[in-house]
Structures are given as structure tokens and as C-alpha cells.
Amino acid sequence: MESKMAIPKVVKQSIATALGHEIRRRRKDHGLLQSDLAEQAGLHETYVSRVERGKSVPSLDVVFALCDALEVEVGPLMTKVKRL
């Protein structure tokens, strides 16, 4: 039986925080409110707020929806997150 390597909680939180900061930065660069981004991505405004604050770790589907709404490719966004 294979053992799964768990990602430490602190690493998950730092990635979530970095991703949230980058999404917030790009949202503001586009002049969007959280409610605007949420509507364009098909998400609830409260959830977008939680993602931006690093309180929720979005699924890949949500990351793609946010990237589509922000008109950015997922790859460059994640590369930026990795460097933060």
C-alpha cells in the first residue's frame, strides 16, 4: 500500500496566502471589486474574499474560473505565486 505524503498545513497556508495576494493584486489592477470578480467567475463574493485572504484553498476549477475572469493564464499566475 502506498503512503500518501501529506503537505504540511503551514505550506498549504503559505501557498493559499500567496495565491490570494496575487489574485487580489490582479483584481485591483483590473479595477474590479470582489463582487465583480465573483460574478464574472461564477463564485460567491464571500468565497472570493476568503480566497484572497488565504482562508480558503481553491480547487483547480476555481483557480481556472478566477484566471478566466482576470484574463490571465494559470501558468504565469502560479509561477508568480511560487516565487512569492
PyMOL Python script that loads the backbone (N, CA, C, O; Angstrom):
from pymol import cmd

cmd.read_pdbstr("""\
ATOM      1  N   MET A   1       0.838  -1.168   0.000  1.00  0.00           N
ATOM      2  CA  MET A   1       0.000   0.000   0.000  1.00  0.00           C
ATOM      3  C   MET A   1       0.890   1.241   0.000  1.00  0.00           C
ATOM      4  O   MET A   1       1.812   1.354   0.808  1.00  0.00           O
ATOM      5  N   GLU A   2       0.609   2.162  -0.904  1.00  0.00           N
ATOM      6  CA  GLU A   2       1.378   3.402  -0.982  1.00  0.00           C
ATOM      7  C   GLU A   2       0.963   4.351   0.132  1.00  0.00           C
ATOM      8  O   GLU A   2      -0.218   4.491   0.450  1.00  0.00           O
ATOM      9  N   SER A   3       1.965   4.997   0.715  1.00  0.00           N
ATOM     10  CA  SER A   3       1.626   6.016   1.703  1.00  0.00           C
ATOM     11  C   SER A   3       1.594   7.372   1.003  1.00  0.00           C
ATOM     12  O   SER A   3       2.464   7.701   0.197  1.00  0.00           O
ATOM     13  N   LYS A   4       0.594   8.122   1.329  1.00  0.00           N
ATOM     14  CA  LYS A   4       0.470   9.458   0.740  1.00  0.00           C
ATOM     15  C   LYS A   4       1.301  10.427   1.557  1.00  0.00           C
ATOM     16  O   LYS A   4       1.271  10.418   2.788  1.00  0.00           O
ATOM     17  N   MET A   5       2.047  11.266   0.844  1.00  0.00           N
ATOM     18  CA  MET A   5       2.812  12.288   1.525  1.00  0.00           C
ATOM     19  C   MET A   5       1.924  13.488   1.733  1.00  0.00           C
ATOM     20  O   MET A   5       1.506  14.137   0.774  1.00  0.00           O
ATOM     21  N   ALA A   6       1.641  13.780   2.958  1.00  0.00           N
ATOM     22  CA  ALA A   6       0.772  14.912   3.271  1.00  0.00           C
ATOM     23  C   ALA A   6       1.572  16.208   3.168  1.00  0.00           C
ATOM     24  O   ALA A   6       2.733  16.275   3.573  1.00  0.00           O
ATOM     25  N   ILE A   7       0.931  17.222   2.624  1.00  0.00           N
ATOM     26  CA  ILE A   7       1.544  18.544   2.563  1.00  0.00           C
ATOM     27  C   ILE A   7       1.310  19.198   3.921  1.00  0.00           C
ATOM     28  O   ILE A   7       0.173  19.303   4.380  1.00  0.00           O
ATOM     29  N   PRO A   8       2.396  19.637   4.561  1.00  0.00           N
ATOM     30  CA  PRO A   8       2.220  20.270   5.871  1.00  0.00           C
ATOM     31  C   PRO A   8       1.251  21.445   5.808  1.00  0.00           C
ATOM     32  O   PRO A   8       1.223  22.194   4.831  1.00  0.00           O
ATOM     33  N   LYS A   9       0.464  21.591   6.858  1.00  0.00           N
ATOM     34  CA  LYS A   9      -0.553  22.641   6.911  1.00  0.00           C
ATOM     35  C   LYS A   9       0.057  24.017   6.690  1.00  0.00           C
ATOM     36  O   LYS A   9      -0.543  24.850   6.011  1.00  0.00           O
ATOM     37  N   VAL A  10       1.231  24.271   7.247  1.00  0.00           N
ATOM     38  CA  VAL A  10       1.867  25.579   7.105  1.00  0.00           C
ATOM     39  C   VAL A  10       2.220  25.864   5.642  1.00  0.00           C
ATOM     40  O   VAL A  10       2.148  27.011   5.200  1.00  0.00           O
ATOM     41  N   VAL A  11       2.598  24.832   4.893  1.00  0.00           N
ATOM     42  CA  VAL A  11       2.910  25.009   3.475  1.00  0.00           C
ATOM     43  C   VAL A  11       1.635  25.317   2.701  1.00  0.00           C
ATOM     44  O   VAL A  11       1.620  26.209   1.853  1.00  0.00           O
ATOM     45  N   LYS A  12       0.559  24.573   2.994  1.00  0.00           N
ATOM     46  CA  LYS A  12      -0.727  24.838   2.338  1.00  0.00           C
ATOM     47  C   LYS A  12      -1.169  26.275   2.589  1.00  0.00           C
ATOM     48  O   LYS A  12      -1.628  26.963   1.677  1.00  0.00           O
ATOM     49  N   GLN A  13      -1.025  26.717   3.832  1.00  0.00           N
ATOM     50  CA  GLN A  13      -1.446  28.070   4.179  1.00  0.00           C
ATOM     51  C   GLN A  13      -0.604  29.115   3.469  1.00  0.00           C
ATOM     52  O   GLN A  13      -1.142  30.122   3.008  1.00  0.00           O
ATOM     53  N   SER A  14       0.708  28.901   3.366  1.00  0.00           N
ATOM     54  CA  SER A  14       1.551  29.893   2.705  1.00  0.00           C
ATOM     55  C   SER A  14       1.251  29.961   1.212  1.00  0.00           C
ATOM     56  O   SER A  14       1.278  31.039   0.619  1.00  0.00           O
ATOM     57  N   ILE A  15       0.966  28.817   0.606  1.00  0.00           N
ATOM     58  CA  ILE A  15       0.598  28.800  -0.811  1.00  0.00           C
ATOM     59  C   ILE A  15      -0.749  29.487  -0.993  1.00  0.00           C
ATOM     60  O   ILE A  15      -0.910  30.299  -1.905  1.00  0.00           O
ATOM     61  N   ALA A  16      -1.705  29.176  -0.149  1.00  0.00           N
ATOM     62  CA  ALA A  16      -3.031  29.793  -0.233  1.00  0.00           C
ATOM     63  C   ALA A  16      -2.932  31.302  -0.050  1.00  0.00           C
ATOM     64  O   ALA A  16      -3.601  32.060  -0.752  1.00  0.00           O
ATOM     65  N   THR A  17      -2.100  31.737   0.890  1.00  0.00           N
ATOM     66  CA  THR A  17      -1.931  33.175   1.130  1.00  0.00           C
ATOM     67  C   THR A  17      -1.284  33.855  -0.065  1.00  0.00           C
ATOM     68  O   THR A  17      -1.725  34.926  -0.483  1.00  0.00           O
ATOM     69  N   ALA A  18      -0.244  33.244  -0.617  1.00  0.00           N
ATOM     70  CA  ALA A  18       0.437  33.823  -1.781  1.00  0.00           C
ATOM     71  C   ALA A  18      -0.501  33.878  -2.986  1.00  0.00           C
ATOM     72  O   ALA A  18      -0.519  34.869  -3.715  1.00  0.00           O
ATOM     73  N   LEU A  19      -1.278  32.816  -3.195  1.00  0.00           N
ATOM     74  CA  LEU A  19      -2.234  32.795  -4.297  1.00  0.00           C
ATOM     75  C   LEU A  19      -3.281  33.884  -4.102  1.00  0.00           C
ATOM     76  O   LEU A  19      -3.613  34.613  -5.038  1.00  0.00           O
ATOM     77  N   GLY A  20      -3.792  33.989  -2.896  1.00  0.00           N
ATOM     78  CA  GLY A  20      -4.795  35.014  -2.604  1.00  0.00           C
ATOM     79  C   GLY A  20      -4.278  36.414  -2.830  1.00  0.00           C
ATOM     80  O   GLY A  20      -4.990  37.256  -3.379  1.00  0.00           O
ATOM     81  N   HIS A  21      -3.053  36.681  -2.417  1.00  0.00           N
ATOM     82  CA  HIS A  21      -2.467  38.016  -2.619  1.00  0.00           C
ATOM     83  C   HIS A  21      -2.315  38.330  -4.107  1.00  0.00           C
ATOM     84  O   HIS A  21      -2.564  39.454  -4.543  1.00  0.00           O
ATOM     85  N   GLU A  22      -1.905  37.330  -4.875  1.00  0.00           N
ATOM     86  CA  GLU A  22      -1.724  37.548  -6.315  1.00  0.00           C
ATOM     87  C   GLU A  22      -3.070  37.766  -7.009  1.00  0.00           C
ATOM     88  O   GLU A  22      -3.173  38.601  -7.908  1.00  0.00           O
ATOM     89  N   ILE A  23      -4.088  37.030  -6.604  1.00  0.00           N
ATOM     90  CA  ILE A  23      -5.422  37.231  -7.181  1.00  0.00           C
ATOM     91  C   ILE A  23      -5.934  38.623  -6.820  1.00  0.00           C
ATOM     92  O   ILE A  23      -6.491  39.314  -7.673  1.00  0.00           O
ATOM     93  N   ARG A  24      -5.756  39.039  -5.580  1.00  0.00           N
ATOM     94  CA  ARG A  24      -6.182  40.376  -5.159  1.00  0.00           C
ATOM     95  C   ARG A  24      -5.454  41.458  -5.966  1.00  0.00           C
ATOM     96  O   ARG A  24      -6.065  42.422  -6.428  1.00  0.00           O
ATOM     97  N   ARG A  25      -4.140  41.280  -6.125  1.00  0.00           N
ATOM     98  CA  ARG A  25      -3.353  42.270  -6.872  1.00  0.00           C
ATOM     99  C   ARG A  25      -3.863  42.398  -8.308  1.00  0.00           C
ATOM    100  O   ARG A  25      -4.036  43.503  -8.821  1.00  0.00           O
ATOM    101  N   ARG A  26      -4.097  41.270  -8.935  1.00  0.00           N
ATOM    102  CA  ARG A  26      -4.561  41.289 -10.326  1.00  0.00           C
ATOM    103  C   ARG A  26      -5.984  41.833 -10.429  1.00  0.00           C
ATOM    104  O   ARG A  26      -6.320  42.531 -11.385  1.00  0.00           O
ATOM    105  N   ARG A  27      -6.815  41.511  -9.443  1.00  0.00           N
ATOM    106  CA  ARG A  27      -8.185  42.051  -9.443  1.00  0.00           C
ATOM    107  C   ARG A  27      -8.150  43.573  -9.371  1.00  0.00           C
ATOM    108  O   ARG A  27      -8.855  44.260 -10.110  1.00  0.00           O
ATOM    109  N   LYS A  28      -7.321  44.084  -8.472  1.00  0.00           N
ATOM    110  CA  LYS A  28      -7.217  45.539  -8.326  1.00  0.00           C
ATOM    111  C   LYS A  28      -6.607  46.181  -9.569  1.00  0.00           C
ATOM    112  O   LYS A  28      -7.015  47.273  -9.965  1.00  0.00           O
ATOM    113  N   ASP A  29      -5.636  45.513 -10.187  1.00  0.00           N
ATOM    114  CA  ASP A  29      -5.050  46.012 -11.435  1.00  0.00           C
ATOM    115  C   ASP A  29      -6.108  46.154 -12.524  1.00  0.00           C
ATOM    116  O   ASP A  29      -6.012  47.031 -13.382  1.00  0.00           O
ATOM    117  N   HIS A  30      -7.117  45.285 -12.483  1.00  0.00           N
ATOM    118  CA  HIS A  30      -8.213  45.335 -13.460  1.00  0.00           C
ATOM    119  C   HIS A  30      -9.321  46.296 -13.030  1.00  0.00           C
ATOM    120  O   HIS A  30     -10.299  46.488 -13.754  1.00  0.00           O
ATOM    121  N   GLY A  31      -9.164  46.893 -11.860  1.00  0.00           N
ATOM    122  CA  GLY A  31     -10.172  47.826 -11.371  1.00  0.00           C
ATOM    123  C   GLY A  31     -11.479  47.165 -10.985  1.00  0.00           C
ATOM    124  O   GLY A  31     -12.545  47.774 -11.076  1.00  0.00           O
ATOM    125  N   LEU A  32     -11.392  45.911 -10.551  1.00  0.00           N
ATOM    126  CA  LEU A  32     -12.597  45.161 -10.194  1.00  0.00           C
ATOM    127  C   LEU A  32     -12.792  45.128  -8.684  1.00  0.00           C
ATOM    128  O   LEU A  32     -11.826  45.106  -7.920  1.00  0.00           O
ATOM    129  N   LEU A  33     -14.030  45.125  -8.274  1.00  0.00           N
ATOM    130  CA  LEU A  33     -14.391  44.863  -6.895  1.00  0.00           C
ATOM    131  C   LEU A  33     -14.463  43.349  -6.711  1.00  0.00           C
ATOM    132  O   LEU A  33     -14.554  42.608  -7.690  1.00  0.00           O
ATOM    133  N   GLN A  34     -14.422  42.892  -5.469  1.00  0.00           N
ATOM    134  CA  GLN A  34     -14.576  41.455  -5.225  1.00  0.00           C
ATOM    135  C   GLN A  34     -15.895  40.948  -5.796  1.00  0.00           C
ATOM    136  O   GLN A  34     -15.965  39.841  -6.330  1.00  0.00           O
ATOM    137  N   SER A  35     -16.923  41.753  -5.681  1.00  0.00           N
ATOM    138  CA  SER A  35     -18.231  41.337  -6.202  1.00  0.00           C
ATOM    139  C   SER A  35     -18.197  41.191  -7.723  1.00  0.00           C
ATOM    140  O   SER A  35     -18.842  40.301  -8.279  1.00  0.00           O
ATOM    141  N   ASP A  36     -17.444  42.066  -8.393  1.00  0.00           N
ATOM    142  CA  ASP A  36     -17.307  41.963  -9.857  1.00  0.00           C
ATOM    143  C   ASP A  36     -16.597  40.668 -10.248  1.00  0.00           C
ATOM    144  O   ASP A  36     -17.042  39.935 -11.131  1.00  0.00           O
ATOM    145  N   LEU A  37     -15.477  40.409  -9.563  1.00  0.00           N
ATOM    146  CA  LEU A  37     -14.711  39.195  -9.856  1.00  0.00           C
ATOM    147  C   LEU A  37     -15.553  37.955  -9.564  1.00  0.00           C
ATOM    148  O   LEU A  37     -15.572  37.006 -10.348  1.00  0.00           O
ATOM    149  N   ALA A  38     -16.239  37.974  -8.440  1.00  0.00           N
ATOM    150  CA  ALA A  38     -17.084  36.832  -8.075  1.00  0.00           C
ATOM    151  C   ALA A  38     -18.133  36.570  -9.148  1.00  0.00           C
ATOM    152  O   ALA A  38     -18.335  35.428  -9.561  1.00  0.00           O
ATOM    153  N   GLU A  39     -18.791  37.617  -9.591  1.00  0.00           N
ATOM    154  CA  GLU A  39     -19.827  37.456 -10.616  1.00  0.00           C
ATOM    155  C   GLU A  39     -19.244  36.903 -11.907  1.00  0.00           C
ATOM    156  O   GLU A  39     -19.805  35.984 -12.504  1.00  0.00           O
ATOM    157  N   GLN A  40     -18.119  37.462 -12.336  1.00  0.00           N
ATOM    158  CA  GLN A  40     -17.508  37.013 -13.590  1.00  0.00           C
ATOM    159  C   GLN A  40     -17.005  35.574 -13.515  1.00  0.00           C
ATOM    160  O   GLN A  40     -16.999  34.854 -14.514  1.00  0.00           O
ATOM    161  N   ALA A  41     -16.581  35.162 -12.316  1.00  0.00           N
ATOM    162  CA  ALA A  41     -16.056  33.803 -12.143  1.00  0.00           C
ATOM    163  C   ALA A  41     -17.143  32.806 -11.737  1.00  0.00           C
ATOM    164  O   ALA A  41     -16.881  31.606 -11.646  1.00  0.00           O
ATOM    165  N   GLY A  42     -18.361  33.298 -11.493  1.00  0.00           N
ATOM    166  CA  GLY A  42     -19.441  32.412 -11.084  1.00  0.00           C
ATOM    167  C   GLY A  42     -19.289  31.922  -9.654  1.00  0.00           C
ATOM    168  O   GLY A  42     -19.660  30.794  -9.329  1.00  0.00           O
ATOM    169  N   LEU A  43     -18.739  32.782  -8.800  1.00  0.00           N
ATOM    170  CA  LEU A  43     -18.495  32.425  -7.401  1.00  0.00           C
ATOM    171  C   LEU A  43     -19.227  33.384  -6.484  1.00  0.00           C
ATOM    172  O   LEU A  43     -19.731  34.417  -6.925  1.00  0.00           O
ATOM    173  N   HIS A  44     -19.283  33.040  -5.216  1.00  0.00           N
ATOM    174  CA  HIS A  44     -19.883  33.929  -4.227  1.00  0.00           C
ATOM    175  C   HIS A  44     -18.824  34.929  -3.766  1.00  0.00           C
ATOM    176  O   HIS A  44     -17.655  34.575  -3.612  1.00  0.00           O
ATOM    177  N   GLU A  45     -19.227  36.153  -3.552  1.00  0.00           N
ATOM    178  CA  GLU A  45     -18.307  37.211  -3.126  1.00  0.00           C
ATOM    179  C   GLU A  45     -17.568  36.853  -1.831  1.00  0.00           C
ATOM    180  O   GLU A  45     -16.382  37.148  -1.690  1.00  0.00           O
ATOM    181  N   THR A  46     -18.254  36.232  -0.911  1.00  0.00           N
ATOM    182  CA  THR A  46     -17.630  35.834   0.355  1.00  0.00           C
ATOM    183  C   THR A  46     -16.512  34.830   0.118  1.00  0.00           C
ATOM    184  O   THR A  46     -15.477  34.873   0.783  1.00  0.00           O
ATOM    185  N   TYR A  47     -16.727  33.930  -0.828  1.00  0.00           N
ATOM    186  CA  TYR A  47     -15.700  32.930  -1.140  1.00  0.00           C
ATOM    187  C   TYR A  47     -14.478  33.603  -1.753  1.00  0.00           C
ATOM    188  O   TYR A  47     -13.347  33.272  -1.396  1.00  0.00           O
ATOM    189  N   VAL A  48     -14.688  34.537  -2.665  1.00  0.00           N
ATOM    190  CA  VAL A  48     -13.568  35.268  -3.265  1.00  0.00           C
ATOM    191  C   VAL A  48     -12.785  35.988  -2.176  1.00  0.00           C
ATOM    192  O   VAL A  48     -11.554  35.999  -2.203  1.00  0.00           O
ATOM    193  N   SER A  49     -13.477  36.583  -1.229  1.00  0.00           N
ATOM    194  CA  SER A  49     -12.819  37.248  -0.110  1.00  0.00           C
ATOM    195  C   SER A  49     -11.954  36.264   0.674  1.00  0.00           C
ATOM    196  O   SER A  49     -10.815  36.575   1.025  1.00  0.00           O
ATOM    197  N   ARG A  50     -12.489  35.088   0.946  1.00  0.00           N
ATOM    198  CA  ARG A  50     -11.744  34.072   1.705  1.00  0.00           C
ATOM    199  C   ARG A  50     -10.516  33.598   0.924  1.00  0.00           C
ATOM    200  O   ARG A  50      -9.454  33.378   1.506  1.00  0.00           O
ATOM    201  N   VAL A  51     -10.664  33.442  -0.384  1.00  0.00           N
ATOM    202  CA  VAL A  51      -9.525  33.038  -1.212  1.00  0.00           C
ATOM    203  C   VAL A  51      -8.455  34.124  -1.181  1.00  0.00           C
ATOM    204  O   VAL A  51      -7.276  33.826  -0.992  1.00  0.00           O
ATOM    205  N   GLU A  52      -8.854  35.377  -1.363  1.00  0.00           N
ATOM    206  CA  GLU A  52      -7.894  36.474  -1.378  1.00  0.00           C
ATOM    207  C   GLU A  52      -7.150  36.604  -0.050  1.00  0.00           C
ATOM    208  O   GLU A  52      -5.996  37.034  -0.027  1.00  0.00           O
ATOM    209  N   ARG A  53      -7.791  36.242   1.039  1.00  0.00           N
ATOM    210  CA  ARG A  53      -7.156  36.330   2.366  1.00  0.00           C
ATOM    211  C   ARG A  53      -6.406  35.051   2.730  1.00  0.00           C
ATOM    212  O   ARG A  53      -5.811  34.965   3.804  1.00  0.00           O
ATOM    213  N   GLY A  54      -6.433  34.060   1.843  1.00  0.00           N
ATOM    214  CA  GLY A  54      -5.739  32.806   2.113  1.00  0.00           C
ATOM    215  C   GLY A  54      -6.460  31.925   3.109  1.00  0.00           C
ATOM    216  O   GLY A  54      -5.864  31.002   3.665  1.00  0.00           O
ATOM    217  N   LYS A  55      -7.731  32.194   3.343  1.00  0.00           N
ATOM    218  CA  LYS A  55      -8.524  31.420   4.304  1.00  0.00           C
ATOM    219  C   LYS A  55      -9.162  30.194   3.675  1.00  0.00           C
ATOM    220  O   LYS A  55      -9.537  29.257   4.380  1.00  0.00           O
ATOM    221  N   SER A  56      -9.289  30.193   2.345  1.00  0.00           N
ATOM    222  CA  SER A  56      -9.812  29.044   1.611  1.00  0.00           C
ATOM    223  C   SER A  56      -8.824  28.684   0.511  1.00  0.00           C
ATOM    224  O   SER A  56      -8.283  29.557  -0.169  1.00  0.00           O
ATOM    225  N   VAL A  57      -8.601  27.400   0.349  1.00  0.00           N
ATOM    226  CA  VAL A  57      -7.734  26.912  -0.719  1.00  0.00           C
ATOM    227  C   VAL A  57      -8.640  26.520  -1.882  1.00  0.00           C
ATOM    228  O   VAL A  57      -9.395  25.553  -1.777  1.00  0.00           O
ATOM    229  N   PRO A  58      -8.575  27.262  -2.996  1.00  0.00           N
ATOM    230  CA  PRO A  58      -9.483  26.984  -4.099  1.00  0.00           C
ATOM    231  C   PRO A  58      -9.107  25.721  -4.865  1.00  0.00           C
ATOM    232  O   PRO A  58      -7.935  25.359  -4.963  1.00  0.00           O
ATOM    233  N   SER A  59     -10.113  25.071  -5.396  1.00  0.00           N
ATOM    234  CA  SER A  59      -9.878  23.913  -6.263  1.00  0.00           C
ATOM    235  C   SER A  59      -9.297  24.410  -7.580  1.00  0.00           C
ATOM    236  O   SER A  59      -9.287  25.610  -7.854  1.00  0.00           O
ATOM    237  N   LEU A  60      -8.820  23.484  -8.384  1.00  0.00           N
ATOM    238  CA  LEU A  60      -8.306  23.864  -9.698  1.00  0.00           C
ATOM    239  C   LEU A  60      -9.391  24.500 -10.556  1.00  0.00           C
ATOM    240  O   LEU A  60      -9.123  25.442 -11.301  1.00  0.00           O
ATOM    241  N   ASP A  61     -10.610  23.992 -10.456  1.00  0.00           N
ATOM    242  CA  ASP A  61     -11.722  24.578 -11.211  1.00  0.00           C
ATOM    243  C   ASP A  61     -11.903  26.044 -10.844  1.00  0.00           C
ATOM    244  O   ASP A  61     -12.135  26.878 -11.719  1.00  0.00           O
ATOM    245  N   VAL A  62     -11.800  26.363  -9.569  1.00  0.00           N
ATOM    246  CA  VAL A  62     -11.962  27.747  -9.116  1.00  0.00           C
ATOM    247  C   VAL A  62     -10.794  28.596  -9.578  1.00  0.00           C
ATOM    248  O   VAL A  62     -10.990  29.738  -9.996  1.00  0.00           O
ATOM    249  N   VAL A  63      -9.581  28.060  -9.511  1.00  0.00           N
ATOM    250  CA  VAL A  63      -8.413  28.809  -9.990  1.00  0.00           C
ATOM    251  C   VAL A  63      -8.585  29.144 -11.469  1.00  0.00           C
ATOM    252  O   VAL A  63      -8.320  30.272 -11.885  1.00  0.00           O
ATOM    253  N   PHE A  64      -9.023  28.181 -12.255  1.00  0.00           N
ATOM    254  CA  PHE A  64      -9.244  28.431 -13.686  1.00  0.00           C
ATOM    255  C   PHE A  64     -10.338  29.472 -13.900  1.00  0.00           C
ATOM    256  O   PHE A  64     -10.205  30.335 -14.767  1.00  0.00           O
ATOM    257  N   ALA A  65     -11.419  29.400 -13.119  1.00  0.00           N
ATOM    258  CA  ALA A  65     -12.506  30.379 -13.252  1.00  0.00           C
ATOM    259  C   ALA A  65     -12.019  31.781 -12.903  1.00  0.00           C
ATOM    260  O   ALA A  65     -12.357  32.745 -13.590  1.00  0.00           O
ATOM    261  N   LEU A  66     -11.231  31.899 -11.842  1.00  0.00           N
ATOM    262  CA  LEU A  66     -10.691  33.207 -11.466  1.00  0.00           C
ATOM    263  C   LEU A  66      -9.732  33.731 -12.527  1.00  0.00           C
ATOM    264  O   LEU A  66      -9.756  34.915 -12.862  1.00  0.00           O
ATOM    265  N   CYS A  67      -8.888  32.849 -13.055  1.00  0.00           N
ATOM    266  CA  CYS A  67      -7.952  33.261 -14.105  1.00  0.00           C
ATOM    267  C   CYS A  67      -8.697  33.709 -15.361  1.00  0.00           C
ATOM    268  O   CYS A  67      -8.321  34.699 -15.989  1.00  0.00           O
ATOM    269  N   ASP A  68      -9.743  32.988 -15.725  1.00  0.00           N
ATOM    270  CA  ASP A  68     -10.550  33.400 -16.882  1.00  0.00           C
ATOM    271  C   ASP A  68     -11.141  34.784 -16.647  1.00  0.00           C
ATOM    272  O   ASP A  68     -11.109  35.634 -17.537  1.00  0.00           O
ATOM    273  N   ALA A  69     -11.675  35.012 -15.466  1.00  0.00           N
ATOM    274  CA  ALA A  69     -12.289  36.303 -15.146  1.00  0.00           C
ATOM    275  C   ALA A  69     -11.256  37.425 -15.136  1.00  0.00           C
ATOM    276  O   ALA A  69     -11.571  38.568 -15.466  1.00  0.00           O
ATOM    277  N   LEU A  70     -10.021  37.096 -14.756  1.00  0.00           N
ATOM    278  CA  LEU A  70      -8.949  38.101 -14.700  1.00  0.00           C
ATOM    279  C   LEU A  70      -8.150  38.182 -15.999  1.00  0.00           C
ATOM    280  O   LEU A  70      -7.219  38.977 -16.127  1.00  0.00           O
ATOM    281  N   GLU A  71      -8.538  37.340 -16.956  1.00  0.00           N
ATOM    282  CA  GLU A  71      -7.880  37.308 -18.266  1.00  0.00           C
ATOM    283  C   GLU A  71      -6.382  37.059 -18.139  1.00  0.00           C
ATOM    284  O   GLU A  71      -5.558  37.758 -18.728  1.00  0.00           O
ATOM    285  N   VAL A  72      -6.062  36.039 -17.352  1.00  0.00           N
ATOM    286  CA  VAL A  72      -4.670  35.639 -17.155  1.00  0.00           C
ATOM    287  C   VAL A  72      -4.586  34.128 -17.272  1.00  0.00           C
ATOM    288  O   VAL A  72      -5.520  33.416 -16.903  1.00  0.00           O
ATOM    289  N   GLU A  73      -3.476  33.646 -17.783  1.00  0.00           N
ATOM    290  CA  GLU A  73      -3.258  32.203 -17.877  1.00  0.00           C
ATOM    291  C   GLU A  73      -2.880  31.659 -16.499  1.00  0.00           C
ATOM    292  O   GLU A  73      -2.247  32.353 -15.703  1.00  0.00           O
ATOM    293  N   VAL A  74      -3.263  30.440 -16.231  1.00  0.00           N
ATOM    294  CA  VAL A  74      -2.991  29.825 -14.938  1.00  0.00           C
ATOM    295  C   VAL A  74      -1.489  29.672 -14.709  1.00  0.00           C
ATOM    296  O   VAL A  74      -1.003  29.931 -13.608  1.00  0.00           O
ATOM    297  N   GLY A  75      -0.757  29.256 -15.730  1.00  0.00           N
ATOM    298  CA  GLY A  75       0.687  29.022 -15.592  1.00  0.00           C
ATOM    299  C   GLY A  75       1.443  30.227 -15.056  1.00  0.00           C
ATOM    300  O   GLY A  75       2.133  30.116 -14.042  1.00  0.00           O
ATOM    301  N   PRO A  76       1.327  31.386 -15.721  1.00  0.00           N
ATOM    302  CA  PRO A  76       2.033  32.575 -15.211  1.00  0.00           C
ATOM    303  C   PRO A  76       1.582  32.987 -13.814  1.00  0.00           C
ATOM    304  O   PRO A  76       2.394  33.452 -13.014  1.00  0.00           O
ATOM    305  N   LEU A  77       0.313  32.821 -13.519  1.00  0.00           N
ATOM    306  CA  LEU A  77      -0.169  33.150 -12.175  1.00  0.00           C
ATOM    307  C   LEU A  77       0.497  32.252 -11.143  1.00  0.00           C
ATOM    308  O   LEU A  77       0.979  32.737 -10.119  1.00  0.00           O
ATOM    309  N   MET A  78       0.529  30.959 -11.400  1.00  0.00           N
ATOM    310  CA  MET A  78       1.112  30.031 -10.440  1.00  0.00           C
ATOM    311  C   MET A  78       2.624  30.210 -10.343  1.00  0.00           C
ATOM    312  O   MET A  78       3.194  30.027  -9.267  1.00  0.00           O
ATOM    313  N   THR A  79       3.278  30.563 -11.436  1.00  0.00           N
ATOM    314  CA  THR A  79       4.711  30.854 -11.384  1.00  0.00           C
ATOM    315  C   THR A  79       4.984  32.027 -10.470  1.00  0.00           C
ATOM    316  O   THR A  79       5.936  32.013  -9.690  1.00  0.00           O
ATOM    317  N   LYS A  80       4.145  33.043 -10.571  1.00  0.00           N
ATOM    318  CA  LYS A  80       4.274  34.221  -9.700  1.00  0.00           C
ATOM    319  C   LYS A  80       4.054  33.807  -8.248  1.00  0.00           C
ATOM    320  O   LYS A  80       4.790  34.254  -7.368  1.00  0.00           O
ATOM    321  N   VAL A  81       3.075  32.977  -7.983  1.00  0.00           N
ATOM    322  CA  VAL A  81       2.775  32.521  -6.622  1.00  0.00           C
ATOM    323  C   VAL A  81       3.965  31.752  -6.068  1.00  0.00           C
ATOM    324  O   VAL A  81       4.336  31.926  -4.907  1.00  0.00           O
ATOM    325  N   LYS A  82       4.553  30.915  -6.885  1.00  0.00           N
ATOM    326  CA  LYS A  82       5.688  30.086  -6.466  1.00  0.00           C
ATOM    327  C   LYS A  82       6.867  30.952  -6.024  1.00  0.00           C
ATOM    328  O   LYS A  82       7.627  30.567  -5.136  1.00  0.00           O
ATOM    329  N   ARG A  83       7.014  32.115  -6.644  1.00  0.00           N
ATOM    330  CA  ARG A  83       8.151  32.994  -6.347  1.00  0.00           C
ATOM    331  C   ARG A  83       7.929  33.878  -5.142  1.00  0.00           C
ATOM    332  O   ARG A  83       8.877  34.474  -4.630  1.00  0.00           O
ATOM    333  N   LEU A  84       6.663  33.980  -4.666  1.00  0.00           N
ATOM    334  CA  LEU A  84       6.383  34.852  -3.526  1.00  0.00           C
ATOM    335  C   LEU A  84       6.881  34.263  -2.236  1.00  0.00           C
ATOM    336  O   LEU A  84       6.725  34.872  -1.178  1.00  0.00           O
TER     337      LEU A  84
END
""", "prot")
cmd.dss("prot")
cmd.show_as("cartoon", "prot")
cmd.util.cbc("prot")
cmd.orient("prot")
